[in-house]
Amino acid sequence: MSFEPLLLSAYSTVSALGHGRASALAALRAGRSGLRPCDYDEAGLDTWIGRVDGVEDVALPAALAPFDCRNNRLAALGLESDGFAAAVAAARARYGAARIGVFIGTSTSGIEATEQAYRRRGGTEGPLPASFDYRHTHNTFSSADFTRRYLGLEGPALVISTACSSSAKVFATASRHIRAGWCDAAVVGGVDSLCLTTLYGFNSLELVSHQPCRPWDAARDGISIGEAAGFALLERPAGRDGVALLGYGESSDAYHMSTPHPEGEGALLAMRAALDCAGLEPGQVDYINLHGTATPSNDRAEDRAVTRLFGTAVPCSSTKGWTGHTLGAAGITEAVFGCLAVEQGLMPGSLNTGQIDPQLSAPLLRETVQRPVRVVMSNSFGFGGSNCALILGRQP
């Protein structure tokens, strides 16, 4: 049975580029990065981050007060951006609350709340403060639970936490639920917020750059960590036009806990599976949004996988230089960029890339160009070899 395209009838994004699609689009056209020197909490790290302004000022509805943490505040910004919550309310009226699923990707959820709780405990052996609510903040499912309650939905709900592929894989999971008849529509998305755990964790792995990240650059030396939230409403097209999920591919190569297969075998499997799912040939893809983390091994492995499948004919770029690596929210953030590419006829450039590594062959765009785009592939590859490629575009 062939894959049934699913329309992204509404979608939103919040990142270091600003709140909403218009802010992101303006930045992409102007070549304006959202990265800045690290000013998060007491990190004290010599690095650049993609921080979202205004998170600290968000007040959650009183009924959702137990969920209050940076991650869910960021999610609330995403749910209210681009009229997304209103679009879901209209869909709820059509399908019923129990027929819309919620599928969210995150890597650390509200872990910042736990970090703060440990700071407030009474000494090294003291109990955690009574106000600490693990279930509604740090617990990974908190992201989906908060989202479904915020939107008044009662369908299937789950969280996928597969590192940096998390909010790409939700598209695949949601489509299978719809195809199986377990729901008629789905809210998919992802949210990951800044915290000391990820900043110091990636720093300890020597994967954090001391300057804005430089994907594909000959002197690239690591990532810039960011935060973001994004959501999309997936529905059967029913004759409506717009950008649709045309296919997806997943793989798990399990080559190494934190390093990809040097030849990009897992990435290649995911991309081939996505093309097969969509019934497309490599030459029918107009633009590839690379995972492009700007670490030496990741960019090299992805370059080899991309060129083995596509040769050097399909323009590609990494948008990590605009937003930073938003970890569990990278998949949805870059899927939204893919939708904007199709809707607006543009291909984002790779910011901060000076001299392209001569050992890499993929045709990297360093500046945003206006060009008709019908089909986009968006890559998201996570630790442990959890890979996902999405194909987005106009319906055939």
The 8 nearest C-alpha neighbors of each residue, nearest first, counted from 0:
[[1, 2, 3, 276, 178, 278, 277, 275],
 [2, 0, 3, 276, 278, 277, 4, 275],
 [1, 3, 276, 4, 277, 0, 246, 245],
 [2, 4, 1, 5, 245, 235, 178, 246],
 [5, 3, 245, 244, 243, 2, 6, 235],
 [6, 4, 235, 244, 243, 234, 233, 236],
 [5, 7, 243, 236, 234, 8, 233, 235],
 [8, 6, 233, 243, 232, 9, 242, 231],
 [7, 9, 6, 232, 233, 234, 10, 241],
 [10, 8, 232, 7, 231, 83, 86, 11],
 [9, 11, 231, 230, 83, 232, 7, 8],
 [12, 10, 230, 229, 81, 80, 19, 77],
 [11, 13, 229, 19, 77, 20, 228, 332],
 [14, 12, 18, 228, 227, 77, 19, 17],
 [15, 13, 227, 16, 17, 51, 226, 322],
 [14, 16, 33, 51, 49, 50, 17, 322],
 [15, 17, 33, 14, 23, 22, 26, 322],
 [18, 16, 22, 15, 14, 13, 23, 19],
 [17, 19, 13, 22, 80, 14, 12, 20],
 [18, 20, 12, 80, 81, 21, 13, 22],
 [19, 21, 23, 22, 12, 24, 11, 81],
 [20, 22, 24, 23, 19, 25, 18, 81],
 [23, 21, 25, 17, 20, 24, 19, 18],
 [22, 24, 20, 26, 16, 21, 25, 27],
 [23, 25, 27, 21, 26, 22, 20, 28],
 [24, 26, 22, 28, 23, 27, 29, 21],
 [27, 25, 31, 29, 23, 28, 24, 30],
 [28, 26, 24, 30, 25, 29, 347, 23],
 [27, 29, 25, 26, 30, 24, 367, 347],
 [28, 30, 26, 31, 27, 25, 367, 24],
 [31, 29, 27, 28, 26, 32, 367, 350],
 [30, 32, 26, 29, 27, 33, 321, 28],
 [33, 31, 321, 34, 30, 320, 322, 16],
 [32, 34, 15, 16, 321, 322, 49, 35],
 [33, 35, 49, 48, 32, 47, 322, 321],
 [34, 36, 47, 48, 37, 49, 33, 50],
 [37, 35, 47, 46, 38, 48, 34, 45],
 [36, 38, 47, 48, 46, 39, 35, 44],
 [39, 37, 36, 40, 42, 41, 43, 35],
 [38, 40, 37, 42, 41, 193, 50, 194],
 [39, 41, 42, 38, 195, 43, 194, 37],
 [42, 40, 43, 39, 38, 195, 44, 37],
 [41, 43, 44, 40, 39, 195, 38, 198],
 [42, 44, 41, 45, 37, 38, 39, 40],
 [45, 43, 42, 46, 37, 199, 198, 202],
 [44, 46, 209, 43, 37, 47, 36, 210],
 [45, 47, 209, 44, 37, 210, 208, 36],
 [48, 46, 36, 37, 35, 223, 211, 210],
 [47, 49, 224, 225, 34, 223, 37, 35],
 [48, 50, 225, 34, 15, 323, 322, 33],
 [51, 49, 15, 225, 48, 226, 52, 14],
 [52, 50, 15, 14, 54, 53, 226, 49],
 [53, 51, 54, 50, 15, 17, 55, 14],
 [52, 54, 56, 55, 51, 57, 73, 76],
 [55, 53, 56, 57, 73, 52, 72, 51],
 [54, 56, 53, 57, 69, 72, 52, 58],
 [55, 57, 53, 54, 58, 72, 52, 59],
 [56, 58, 54, 55, 72, 59, 53, 76],
 [59, 57, 56, 60, 72, 67, 61, 55],
 [58, 60, 64, 63, 61, 57, 67, 72],
 [61, 59, 63, 62, 64, 58, 149, 67],
 [62, 60, 64, 63, 59, 58, 65, 67],
 [61, 63, 60, 64, 65, 59, 66, 149],
 [62, 64, 61, 60, 65, 66, 59, 67],
 [63, 65, 61, 66, 67, 62, 59, 60],
 [66, 64, 67, 63, 135, 132, 136, 62],
 [67, 65, 135, 64, 136, 63, 68, 71],
 [66, 68, 64, 65, 71, 59, 72, 136],
 [69, 67, 70, 71, 136, 72, 112, 109],
 [68, 70, 72, 71, 73, 109, 192, 54],
 [71, 69, 109, 73, 192, 72, 68, 108],
 [70, 72, 74, 73, 68, 69, 75, 67],
 [73, 71, 75, 69, 74, 70, 57, 54],
 [72, 74, 70, 76, 71, 75, 54, 69],
 [73, 75, 71, 77, 72, 76, 228, 190],
 [76, 74, 78, 72, 77, 73, 71, 79],
 [77, 75, 73, 79, 74, 78, 80, 72],
 [76, 78, 74, 80, 75, 228, 79, 229],
 [77, 79, 75, 84, 76, 80, 83, 74],
 [78, 80, 76, 77, 84, 83, 82, 75],
 [81, 79, 77, 19, 82, 78, 11, 83],
 [80, 82, 83, 11, 19, 79, 20, 10],
 [83, 81, 85, 80, 84, 79, 86, 78],
 [82, 84, 86, 81, 85, 78, 79, 80],
 [85, 83, 87, 86, 78, 79, 82, 88],
 [84, 86, 88, 83, 87, 82, 89, 79],
 [87, 85, 83, 89, 88, 84, 82, 90],
 [86, 88, 90, 84, 89, 85, 91, 83],
 [89, 87, 91, 85, 86, 90, 84, 92],
 [88, 90, 92, 86, 87, 91, 85, 93],
 [91, 89, 87, 93, 92, 88, 94, 86],
 [92, 90, 95, 88, 96, 94, 93, 89],
 [91, 93, 89, 90, 95, 94, 88, 96],
 [94, 92, 90, 91, 95, 89, 88, 96],
 [95, 93, 91, 92, 98, 90, 96, 183],
 [94, 96, 91, 97, 98, 92, 93, 99],
 [95, 97, 152, 153, 91, 98, 99, 154],
 [96, 98, 154, 153, 95, 99, 152, 100],
 [99, 97, 182, 154, 183, 96, 95, 94],
 [100, 98, 184, 154, 185, 182, 97, 96],
 [99, 101, 185, 154, 155, 156, 182, 186],
 [100, 102, 156, 186, 185, 187, 155, 147],
 [103, 101, 187, 157, 169, 156, 158, 186],
 [104, 102, 158, 188, 189, 143, 187, 169],
 [103, 105, 166, 189, 165, 159, 158, 160],
 [106, 104, 327, 160, 190, 191, 108, 189],
 [105, 107, 327, 162, 160, 108, 191, 326],
 [106, 108, 110, 105, 109, 191, 139, 137],
 [107, 109, 139, 105, 137, 110, 106, 70],
 [110, 108, 137, 136, 70, 111, 112, 68],
 [109, 111, 137, 113, 112, 108, 107, 114],
 [110, 112, 114, 109, 113, 194, 115, 69],
 [113, 111, 115, 110, 114, 109, 68, 116],
 [114, 112, 116, 110, 115, 111, 117, 137],
 [113, 115, 111, 117, 112, 116, 110, 118],
 [114, 116, 118, 112, 113, 117, 111, 119],
 [115, 117, 113, 119, 118, 114, 127, 112],
 [118, 116, 120, 119, 114, 115, 113, 127],
 [117, 119, 115, 116, 120, 114, 121, 113],
 [120, 118, 116, 117, 115, 121, 128, 127],
 [121, 119, 127, 117, 125, 118, 126, 128],
 [120, 122, 125, 119, 126, 123, 124, 127],
 [123, 121, 125, 124, 120, 119, 126, 118],
 [122, 124, 125, 121, 120, 117, 126, 118],
 [125, 123, 122, 126, 121, 120, 127, 117],
 [124, 126, 121, 122, 120, 123, 127, 128],
 [127, 125, 120, 128, 121, 124, 129, 122],
 [126, 128, 120, 116, 117, 129, 125, 131],
 [129, 127, 130, 131, 120, 126, 116, 119],
 [130, 128, 131, 127, 132, 126, 116, 120],
 [129, 131, 128, 132, 127, 116, 65, 133],
 [132, 130, 129, 128, 133, 116, 127, 112],
 [133, 131, 134, 135, 130, 136, 65, 137],
 [132, 134, 137, 136, 135, 138, 131, 113],
 [135, 133, 138, 132, 136, 137, 141, 140],
 [134, 136, 66, 141, 133, 132, 65, 138],
 [137, 135, 109, 133, 66, 138, 134, 141],
 [136, 138, 109, 110, 133, 108, 139, 112],
 [139, 137, 134, 141, 140, 136, 133, 135],
 [138, 140, 108, 141, 137, 142, 158, 107],
 [141, 139, 142, 138, 143, 158, 144, 157],
 [140, 142, 144, 135, 139, 138, 143, 136],
 [143, 141, 140, 145, 144, 146, 139, 108],
 [144, 142, 146, 145, 140, 141, 103, 158],
 [145, 143, 141, 147, 146, 142, 140, 148],
 [144, 146, 148, 142, 143, 147, 141, 149],
 [147, 145, 143, 149, 144, 148, 150, 142],
 [148, 146, 152, 150, 144, 149, 145, 151],
 [147, 149, 151, 145, 150, 146, 144, 152],
 [148, 150, 146, 147, 151, 145, 63, 152],
 [151, 149, 147, 148, 152, 146, 84, 87],
 [152, 150, 148, 149, 147, 96, 153, 88],
 [153, 151, 96, 147, 150, 154, 148, 97],
 [152, 154, 97, 96, 151, 155, 147, 99],
 [153, 155, 97, 100, 99, 98, 152, 156],
 [156, 154, 100, 101, 153, 157, 99, 182],
 [157, 155, 101, 100, 102, 143, 154, 158],
 [156, 158, 102, 143, 101, 103, 140, 159],
 [157, 159, 103, 104, 140, 102, 143, 160],
 [158, 160, 104, 165, 161, 103, 105, 169],
 [161, 159, 165, 106, 105, 162, 104, 158],
 [160, 162, 165, 164, 159, 163, 381, 385],
 [161, 163, 381, 106, 327, 164, 165, 160],
 [162, 164, 381, 326, 327, 165, 380, 329],
 [163, 165, 379, 381, 380, 167, 162, 161],
 [166, 164, 104, 161, 327, 160, 168, 159],
 [167, 165, 104, 330, 189, 169, 331, 168],
 [166, 168, 330, 164, 169, 165, 170, 331],
 [167, 169, 171, 170, 165, 166, 387, 164],
 [170, 168, 172, 166, 171, 167, 102, 173],
 [171, 169, 173, 168, 172, 167, 174, 187],
 [170, 172, 174, 168, 169, 173, 247, 175],
 [171, 173, 169, 175, 174, 170, 168, 176],
 [174, 172, 176, 170, 175, 171, 169, 185],
 [173, 175, 177, 171, 176, 172, 178, 170],
 [174, 176, 178, 172, 173, 177, 179, 171],
 [177, 175, 173, 179, 181, 174, 178, 182],
 [176, 178, 182, 174, 180, 179, 175, 183],
 [177, 179, 175, 180, 176, 174, 181, 3],
 [180, 178, 176, 177, 181, 175, 182, 174],
 [179, 181, 177, 178, 182, 176, 183, 175],
 [182, 180, 176, 179, 177, 183, 98, 155],
 [181, 183, 98, 177, 180, 99, 184, 100],
 [182, 184, 98, 177, 99, 180, 94, 234],
 [185, 183, 99, 234, 233, 182, 100, 177],
 [186, 184, 100, 99, 233, 101, 232, 187],
 [185, 187, 232, 101, 231, 100, 102, 233],
 [188, 186, 102, 231, 230, 103, 101, 169],
 [189, 187, 230, 103, 229, 331, 166, 231],
 [188, 190, 104, 328, 166, 103, 229, 228],
 [189, 191, 228, 328, 105, 227, 74, 327],
 [192, 190, 328, 226, 105, 327, 227, 108],
 [193, 191, 226, 70, 194, 227, 69, 190],
 [192, 194, 226, 225, 191, 195, 197, 50],
 [195, 193, 111, 196, 197, 192, 198, 110],
 [194, 196, 198, 197, 199, 42, 193, 111],
 [197, 195, 194, 200, 199, 198, 110, 111],
 [198, 196, 200, 199, 195, 201, 194, 193],
 [199, 197, 195, 200, 196, 201, 202, 194],
 [198, 200, 202, 197, 196, 201, 195, 203],
 [199, 201, 197, 203, 202, 198, 196, 204],
 [202, 200, 204, 203, 206, 199, 198, 197],
 [201, 203, 199, 205, 207, 204, 200, 206],
 [204, 202, 200, 205, 201, 199, 206, 207],
 [203, 205, 201, 202, 206, 200, 207, 199],
 [206, 204, 202, 203, 207, 201, 221, 208],
 [205, 207, 221, 204, 201, 202, 222, 208],
 [208, 206, 221, 222, 202, 205, 201, 223],
 [207, 209, 221, 210, 222, 220, 46, 223],
 [208, 210, 46, 45, 47, 207, 211, 221],
 [209, 211, 208, 46, 47, 212, 223, 45],
 [212, 210, 47, 223, 213, 320, 34, 208],
 [211, 213, 222, 223, 320, 293, 210, 221],
 [212, 214, 352, 351, 219, 293, 216, 215],
 [215, 213, 293, 216, 291, 352, 292, 212],
 [214, 216, 355, 356, 298, 293, 213, 217],
 [217, 215, 355, 219, 356, 352, 218, 214],
 [216, 356, 218, 355, 219, 354, 215, 357],
 [219, 217, 216, 220, 356, 213, 354, 215],
 [220, 218, 216, 213, 293, 217, 221, 294],
 [219, 221, 208, 294, 218, 295, 293, 206],
 [222, 220, 208, 294, 207, 206, 293, 219],
 [221, 223, 207, 212, 208, 293, 292, 206],
 [222, 224, 323, 48, 212, 47, 324, 211],
 [223, 225, 324, 323, 48, 222, 325, 49],
 [226, 224, 49, 323, 325, 324, 48, 50],
 [225, 227, 192, 325, 191, 193, 50, 49],
 [228, 226, 14, 13, 190, 328, 191, 325],
 [229, 227, 190, 13, 77, 74, 189, 12],
 [228, 230, 12, 11, 188, 77, 189, 331],
 [229, 231, 188, 11, 10, 187, 189, 12],
 [230, 232, 10, 187, 9, 186, 7, 188],
 [231, 233, 186, 9, 7, 8, 185, 10],
 [234, 232, 7, 185, 6, 184, 5, 231],
 [235, 233, 184, 6, 5, 236, 232, 7],
 [234, 236, 5, 237, 6, 233, 4, 184],
 [237, 235, 239, 6, 238, 234, 5, 240],
 [238, 236, 239, 235, 234, 240, 6, 5],
 [237, 239, 236, 240, 235, 241, 6, 394],
 [240, 238, 236, 237, 241, 6, 8, 235],
 [239, 241, 238, 236, 242, 394, 393, 6],
 [242, 240, 393, 243, 6, 239, 8, 7],
 [243, 241, 393, 392, 7, 6, 338, 391],
 [242, 244, 6, 5, 7, 392, 391, 245],
 [243, 245, 391, 5, 4, 246, 390, 6],
 [246, 244, 4, 277, 390, 391, 243, 392],
 [247, 245, 277, 276, 390, 273, 244, 389],
 [246, 248, 273, 389, 388, 390, 276, 171],
 [247, 249, 273, 272, 269, 388, 387, 270],
 [250, 248, 387, 269, 386, 388, 247, 272],
 [249, 251, 386, 269, 265, 385, 268, 252],
 [252, 250, 385, 384, 253, 386, 265, 249],
 [251, 253, 384, 265, 254, 250, 385, 264],
 [254, 252, 384, 383, 255, 251, 256, 385],
 [253, 255, 252, 260, 384, 259, 383, 256],
 [256, 254, 258, 257, 253, 383, 259, 384],
 [255, 257, 383, 382, 258, 254, 253, 384],
 [256, 258, 382, 255, 383, 259, 384, 381],
 [257, 259, 255, 256, 260, 382, 296, 297],
 [260, 258, 261, 384, 297, 254, 255, 263],
 [259, 261, 263, 262, 254, 264, 258, 300],
 [262, 260, 300, 263, 259, 296, 299, 264],
 [261, 263, 300, 260, 264, 303, 304, 301],
 [264, 262, 300, 304, 260, 266, 261, 301],
 [263, 265, 267, 266, 262, 260, 268, 304],
 [266, 264, 252, 268, 267, 263, 250, 251],
 [265, 267, 269, 263, 268, 264, 386, 270],
 [266, 268, 304, 264, 270, 265, 269, 263],
 [269, 267, 265, 271, 266, 270, 272, 250],
 [270, 268, 248, 249, 272, 250, 266, 267],
 [271, 269, 273, 267, 272, 388, 268, 248],
 [272, 270, 274, 268, 273, 269, 267, 275],
 [271, 273, 248, 275, 269, 270, 274, 276],
 [274, 272, 248, 247, 276, 270, 271, 246],
 [273, 275, 279, 277, 271, 276, 272, 278],
 [274, 276, 278, 272, 273, 277, 271, 279],
 [277, 275, 246, 273, 274, 278, 272, 2],
 [278, 276, 246, 274, 245, 279, 275, 273],
 [277, 279, 275, 276, 274, 280, 1, 246],
 [280, 278, 274, 277, 283, 275, 281, 276],
 [279, 281, 282, 283, 274, 278, 284, 275],
 [280, 282, 283, 309, 284, 279, 308, 274],
 [283, 281, 280, 284, 309, 313, 285, 312],
 [282, 284, 281, 280, 285, 279, 374, 373],
 [285, 283, 374, 282, 281, 286, 375, 376],
 [284, 286, 374, 372, 375, 313, 283, 373],
 [287, 285, 375, 314, 315, 284, 313, 376],
 [288, 286, 315, 376, 375, 289, 377, 314],
 [289, 287, 377, 316, 317, 315, 376, 378],
 [290, 288, 317, 291, 378, 316, 287, 377],
 [289, 291, 378, 379, 292, 317, 380, 288],
 [292, 290, 317, 289, 298, 293, 214, 319],
 [291, 293, 294, 222, 290, 214, 319, 297],
 [294, 292, 214, 221, 213, 291, 219, 222],
 [293, 295, 221, 297, 220, 292, 296, 298],
 [296, 294, 298, 297, 299, 293, 219, 220],
 [295, 297, 299, 298, 294, 300, 258, 261],
 [298, 296, 300, 299, 294, 295, 301, 259],
 [297, 299, 301, 300, 291, 296, 295, 302],
 [298, 300, 302, 296, 297, 301, 295, 303],
 [299, 301, 263, 261, 262, 297, 303, 302],
 [302, 300, 304, 298, 303, 299, 263, 305],
 [303, 301, 299, 305, 300, 304, 361, 298],
 [304, 302, 300, 306, 301, 305, 262, 307],
 [303, 305, 263, 301, 267, 307, 302, 306],
 [306, 304, 302, 308, 307, 303, 309, 301],
 [305, 307, 310, 309, 303, 308, 304, 311],
 [308, 306, 304, 305, 310, 309, 303, 267],
 [307, 309, 305, 306, 310, 304, 281, 267],
 [310, 308, 306, 281, 305, 307, 311, 312],
 [309, 311, 306, 312, 307, 308, 305, 361],
 [312, 310, 361, 362, 306, 313, 309, 360],
 [311, 313, 310, 314, 309, 362, 282, 361],
 [312, 314, 286, 311, 285, 315, 309, 362],
 [315, 313, 286, 362, 363, 287, 312, 364],
 [316, 314, 287, 363, 286, 288, 364, 362],
 [315, 317, 363, 349, 364, 288, 289, 348],
 [316, 318, 289, 291, 349, 319, 288, 290],
 [317, 319, 320, 321, 349, 316, 322, 347],
 [320, 318, 323, 321, 322, 324, 317, 292],
 [321, 319, 350, 318, 323, 212, 322, 349],
 [320, 322, 32, 319, 318, 33, 323, 350],
 [323, 321, 49, 319, 15, 33, 320, 225],
 [322, 324, 225, 319, 223, 224, 49, 320],
 [323, 325, 224, 225, 319, 326, 223, 329],
 [324, 326, 225, 226, 329, 328, 323, 227],
 [325, 327, 163, 329, 328, 324, 162, 191],
 [326, 328, 105, 106, 163, 165, 162, 329],
 [329, 327, 189, 190, 325, 326, 191, 330],
 [328, 330, 325, 332, 326, 327, 331, 333],
 [331, 329, 167, 166, 333, 332, 328, 379],
 [330, 332, 334, 166, 333, 329, 188, 229],
 [333, 331, 329, 335, 334, 330, 229, 328],
 [332, 334, 336, 335, 330, 331, 329, 337],
 [333, 335, 337, 331, 336, 332, 330, 377],
 [334, 336, 338, 333, 337, 332, 331, 339],
 [337, 335, 333, 339, 334, 338, 340, 332],
 [338, 336, 334, 340, 335, 339, 375, 333],
 [337, 339, 335, 341, 340, 336, 342, 242],
 [338, 340, 336, 342, 337, 341, 343, 335],
 [339, 341, 345, 337, 344, 338, 343, 342],
 [342, 340, 372, 338, 344, 339, 373, 343],
 [343, 341, 339, 340, 344, 338, 242, 372],
 [344, 342, 340, 339, 341, 345, 371, 369],
 [345, 343, 371, 370, 340, 372, 341, 369],
 [346, 344, 369, 340, 370, 368, 343, 347],
 [345, 347, 368, 367, 340, 369, 348, 370],
 [348, 346, 367, 27, 345, 368, 366, 316],
 [347, 349, 366, 367, 365, 364, 316, 350],
 [350, 348, 365, 317, 316, 318, 364, 352],
 [349, 351, 320, 352, 348, 365, 321, 213],
 [352, 350, 213, 353, 320, 349, 212, 211],
 [353, 351, 213, 216, 350, 214, 349, 354],
 [352, 354, 216, 351, 355, 213, 217, 365],
 [353, 355, 216, 217, 356, 352, 218, 357],
 [356, 354, 216, 217, 215, 357, 353, 352],
 [355, 217, 357, 216, 358, 359, 215, 354],
 [358, 356, 359, 355, 217, 360, 354, 216],
 [357, 359, 356, 360, 299, 217, 355, 302],
 [360, 358, 357, 356, 302, 361, 299, 215],
 [359, 361, 362, 358, 302, 311, 306, 357],
 [360, 362, 311, 363, 302, 306, 359, 305],
 [363, 361, 314, 311, 315, 360, 364, 313],
 [364, 362, 315, 316, 361, 314, 365, 349],
 [365, 363, 348, 316, 366, 315, 349, 314],
 [364, 366, 348, 349, 363, 350, 352, 367],
 [365, 367, 348, 364, 368, 349, 347, 350],
 [368, 366, 348, 347, 346, 28, 345, 365],
 [367, 369, 346, 345, 370, 366, 347, 348],
 [370, 368, 345, 344, 346, 367, 371, 343],
 [369, 371, 344, 345, 368, 372, 346, 343],
 [372, 370, 344, 373, 345, 369, 341, 343],
 [373, 371, 341, 344, 285, 374, 370, 340],
 [372, 374, 392, 341, 393, 285, 371, 375],
 [373, 375, 392, 284, 285, 391, 372, 286],
 [376, 374, 286, 391, 390, 287, 284, 285],
 [375, 377, 390, 287, 389, 288, 391, 286],
 [378, 376, 288, 389, 388, 287, 334, 289],
 [377, 379, 388, 290, 289, 288, 387, 376],
 [380, 378, 164, 290, 387, 330, 386, 388],
 [379, 381, 386, 164, 163, 385, 387, 290],
 [382, 380, 163, 385, 164, 162, 384, 386],
 [383, 381, 257, 384, 256, 162, 385, 258],
 [382, 384, 256, 253, 255, 385, 257, 381],
 [383, 385, 253, 252, 251, 382, 381, 386],
 [386, 384, 251, 381, 383, 380, 250, 382],
 [387, 385, 380, 250, 249, 384, 381, 266],
 [386, 388, 249, 379, 248, 269, 164, 168],
 [387, 389, 378, 248, 270, 377, 247, 269],
 [390, 388, 247, 377, 376, 246, 273, 391],
 [391, 389, 376, 246, 245, 375, 247, 244],
 [392, 390, 244, 375, 245, 243, 374, 389],
 [393, 391, 374, 242, 373, 243, 375, 394],
 [392, 394, 242, 373, 243, 241, 395, 374],
 [393, 395, 392, 243, 242, 4, 245, 241],
 [394, 393, 392, 245, 4, 373, 243, 374]]
